[in-house]
Amino acid sequence: MTKNNLPRRTFISNMAIAGAGMVLGLPHIANAADNGKPAILGGPKAHPGGFSGWPLFDKTEEKAVTDVLKSGTWGRLGGNVVSSFEKEYAKMLGVKHSLGVSSGTSALYTILGAKDIGPGDEVIIPVYTFIATYNVVVLNYALPVFVDTDIESFQIDASKVEAAITPQTRLIMPVHIGGSPANLDKLMAIAQKTGIPLIEDACQAHLAEWKGKKVGGFGLAGAFSFQASKNLNCAEGGAITTNDGDFAQTCYTFHNQGQGGHTTSYGTGTGTRATNLRLTEFQGNLLLAQMTRLQAQAKRRAENAAYLTSLLKDIKGIYPAKLYEGTTLSAFHLYMFRYDRNHFDGLSRATFLKALEAEGVPCSEGYGMMNRNEYVTGLAKNKHYLKIYGEKTMRQWLERSQCPQNDKLCGEQAIWFFQTMLLGSRTDMDQIAAAIRKIQKNAKALAKL
Ligand SMILES: *Cc1c(COP(=O)(O)O)cnc(C)c1O
């Protein structure tokens, strides 16, 4: 985003404009002729620019931070702000317990630590996810087992999870990627049938709902991220959600050096491993302030996403990510869709993305193929993994990691828009669709670029 290049005053006044537009739904001045010359060839932009900045804040956040500053209690030990946040967050999500931690990765790491996951254990994860989902498994010297993607939804293919289960499987850890729920009915049925706990990586899915119930409360526990790009942001932070009181206590203990809550000296926990992953009072109060905006922002994103989908589904070769039938609300951290170059005169995805950027529409091809990345395949040569699992198992692990559907999705088709774009007006959505239609009309010329 451009905000770092702007003088501070300009940045703040731009935000104020974005904020006003959000409340009043002020339309931008329409200039979205989709029959003109593509911007990349020198024509006018389909979108004038100026999507919402991120984060959005005002005096509420300023007061939240200075209140903690002046209180002199900056950490959660001895304070009460993080614990207030935890109560509010649990209430908002309709779960019994929430624990604030230092990041989304810390939330997952704490859950795995509280389950005492270790060498020889397998954890099932989707291949289409942010690398943190994989990293927390490997940090515990457990084996991450990839499941291929349902390319229509971009989510873990729930019909392939059972085949990935072995006697070593200790957790099933789906991700609600893009903020849209994975197929929770199917995943919960597998967890119940096998007795293997389900952990929701809900790091992108604040307030998303499955059949009217918020995600993060379906399995044993859920993990949320409050990292700067996420829909709820305190720079770096995370939370665990659970309905299991004992598990909540074990998580607290793990994230607090093996020490219990306010009453006990040493918690039960795993008893033998723990660390410090505490959230600070500054972050807790910032989150409470940002939460006053969260529901309205979620509603705005969902409305704009639904409208955008109604426009894009009429464009041949553009396929918005399917939401499963149980989805009553997506958090739309990402707006994901597939692109088929065959309907664009063979125009490559890379050139399509460049042309779209030139129209004033930010976009990305999204995640690469995680299972083929050197950082990941290198695990098969890691000396500790070779010691724990042996060469044969690690070779077989590489073979088990094939995900042909995901290869197709990442390699050719996937495109993302970002959550901030969905905070705009209907006119913004009209202009995004107009940009794509303009590129399609001129695809033959653009394919020669
Ligand atoms: C952001 C994210 C994480 C990690 O969260 P951090 O707060 O950045 O540590 C984990 N999983 C997914 C799917 C994420 O998007």
The ligand as a Gaussian input file, in Angstrom:
#p B3LYP/6-31G(d) Opt

LIG

0 1
 C       -1.707000     -15.283000       9.806000
 C       -1.870000     -16.764000       9.890000
 C       -1.228000     -17.547000      10.862000
 C       -0.202000     -16.989000      11.795000
 O       -0.566000     -15.869000      12.476000
 P        0.570000     -14.828000      12.984000
 O       -0.204000     -13.947000      13.901000
 O        1.085000     -14.123000      11.788000
 O        1.610000     -15.609000      13.686000
 C       -1.508000     -18.887000      10.893000
 N       -2.326000     -19.467000      10.025000
 C       -2.949000     -18.761000       9.061000
 C       -3.873000     -19.457000       8.123000
 C       -2.721000     -17.397000       8.948000
 O       -3.313000     -16.718000       7.969000

